[in-house]
Amino acid sequence: MLSVRSIEKVFGSRDSVTHALAGISFDVAAGEFVGIMGPSGSGKTTLLNCVSTIDTVTSGHIIVGGRDITGMSRRQLAKFRRDDLGFIFQDSNLLDTLTGFENISLALTIKGEPARSIPGKVNAMAARLGVDQVLQKYPYQMSGGQKQRVAAARAMVTGPKLILADEPTGALDSRAATVMLEIMEMMNTQMGATIMMVTHDAFAASYTNRVLFIKDGAVFNELRRGDESRDAFFARIMEVVSFLGGEAGHVS
Ligand SMILES: Nc1ncnc2c1ncn2[C@@H]1O[C@H](COP(=O)(O)OP(=O)(O)OP(=O)(O)O)[C@@H](O)[C@H]1O
């Protein structure tokens, strides 16, 4: 589904050059839920920005669903973002002046979905993600967890090839974070969503199938959950986090 091939991202000019990404390569298969962890400054945000086409790469290729996005025109990129990607940010990024229902339906309207089929799709997705009770509320009337689940419904409703999540539980208390992670796990296992999630949080990472640890702009280690329980996977993730040491100690 996603193939990242030798991506380099260099910031700055001759005097001060930062290799934020140093030839990073990895694949995410269709139906996988992958976590990206690493110390502060390791390149996680830069990687997410390149895959989401918010930023351009210095060299290398990013293939999504068989198409190389590094060679696309601005117009092709806008269509790609709209049709093939779903985003969940740390701060839900819902539009304050629209209700939950309107926020979710807007994604379908922008994609060009026929108006008559929109309410059914919005209601069905909201019910699956447990936010059917807040569809008529505005974001300021929702809890943090409800806002994140509405944002997840907005990301899912268009049927994107890939969901990109940036610290989706970063602003939630532990109870709301657990609900959100269970919803994301359900999106992956029952609804077939392919998800790449950047997180500092080993607990959040333990809900994924595989964790890639990034250090100095390259993959430093990789853990697969396999048949392991979530608790056992969490313990192994914590071992790598402790090994990375220093600032990565805050990764928990
Ligand atoms: N626009 C920019 N100009 C110059 N350097 C940058 C820019 N953006 C990021 N960097 C540098 O690239 C490196 C990687 O940064 P990035 O934000 O991707 O790290 P991160 O792993 O997301 O960190 P954090 O966990 O703290 O958010 C850092 O050294 C950072 O200072």
Ligand as a Chemical Component Dictionary entry (heavy atoms), coordinates in Angstrom:
data_LIG
# 
_chem_comp.id                   LIG 
_chem_comp.type                 NON-POLYMER 
_chem_comp.pdbx_formal_charge   0 
_chem_comp.three_letter_code    LIG 
# 
loop_
_chem_comp_atom.comp_id 
_chem_comp_atom.atom_id 
_chem_comp_atom.alt_atom_id 
_chem_comp_atom.type_symbol 
_chem_comp_atom.charge 
_chem_comp_atom.model_Cartn_x 
_chem_comp_atom.model_Cartn_y 
_chem_comp_atom.model_Cartn_z 
_chem_comp_atom.pdbx_ordinal 
LIG N1  N1  N 0 11.668 23.527 8.435  1  
LIG C1  C1  C 0 12.795 23.072 8.978  2  
LIG N2  N2  N 0 13.970 23.738 8.794  3  
LIG C2  C2  C 0 15.118 23.267 9.326  4  
LIG N3  N3  N 0 15.221 22.140 10.061 5  
LIG C3  C3  C 0 14.107 21.444 10.285 6  
LIG C4  C4  C 0 12.828 21.860 9.765  7  
LIG N4  N4  N 0 11.887 20.957 10.145 8  
LIG C5  C5  C 0 12.536 20.028 10.883 9  
LIG N5  N5  N 0 13.857 20.309 10.958 10 
LIG C6  C6  C 0 14.894 19.493 11.640 11 
LIG O1  O1  O 0 14.800 18.161 11.163 12 
LIG C7  C7  C 0 15.006 17.218 12.222 13 
LIG C8  C8  C 0 13.797 16.300 12.320 14 
LIG O2  O2  O 0 12.667 17.041 12.803 15 
LIG P1  P1  P 0 11.212 16.416 13.012 16 
LIG O3  O3  O 0 10.305 17.523 13.382 17 
LIG O4  O4  O 0 10.858 15.598 11.836 18 
LIG O5  O5  O 0 11.460 15.457 14.270 19 
LIG P2  P2  P 0 10.400 14.666 15.168 20 
LIG O6  O6  O 0 10.935 13.285 15.274 21 
LIG O7  O7  O 0 9.040  14.832 14.617 22 
LIG O8  O8  O 0 10.529 15.404 16.561 23 
LIG P3  P3  P 0 9.421  15.647 17.724 24 
LIG O9  O9  O 0 9.180  14.300 18.316 25 
LIG O10 O10 O 0 10.149 16.554 18.660 26 
LIG O11 O11 O 0 8.216  16.264 17.095 27 
LIG C9  C9  C 0 15.278 18.053 13.473 28 
LIG O12 O12 O 0 16.673 18.143 13.639 29 
LIG C10 C10 C 0 14.682 19.406 13.132 30 
LIG O13 O13 O 0 15.361 20.434 13.830 31 
# 
loop_
_chem_comp_bond.comp_id 
_chem_comp_bond.atom_id_1 
_chem_comp_bond.atom_id_2 
_chem_comp_bond.value_order 
_chem_comp_bond.pdbx_ordinal 
LIG N1  C1  SING 1  
LIG C1  N2  SING 2  
LIG C1  C4  DOUB 3  
LIG N2  C2  DOUB 4  
LIG C2  N3  SING 5  
LIG N3  C3  DOUB 6  
LIG C3  C4  SING 7  
LIG C3  N5  SING 8  
LIG C4  N4  SING 9  
LIG N4  C5  DOUB 10 
LIG C5  N5  SING 11 
LIG N5  C6  SING 12 
LIG C6  O1  SING 13 
LIG C6  C10 SING 14 
LIG O1  C7  SING 15 
LIG C7  C8  SING 16 
LIG C7  C9  SING 17 
LIG C8  O2  SING 18 
LIG O2  P1  SING 19 
LIG P1  O3  DOUB 20 
LIG P1  O4  SING 21 
LIG P1  O5  SING 22 
LIG O5  P2  SING 23 
LIG P2  O6  DOUB 24 
LIG P2  O7  SING 25 
LIG P2  O8  SING 26 
LIG O8  P3  SING 27 
LIG P3  O9  DOUB 28 
LIG P3  O10 SING 29 
LIG P3  O11 SING 30 
LIG C9  O12 SING 31 
LIG C9  C10 SING 32 
LIG C10 O13 SING 33 
# 
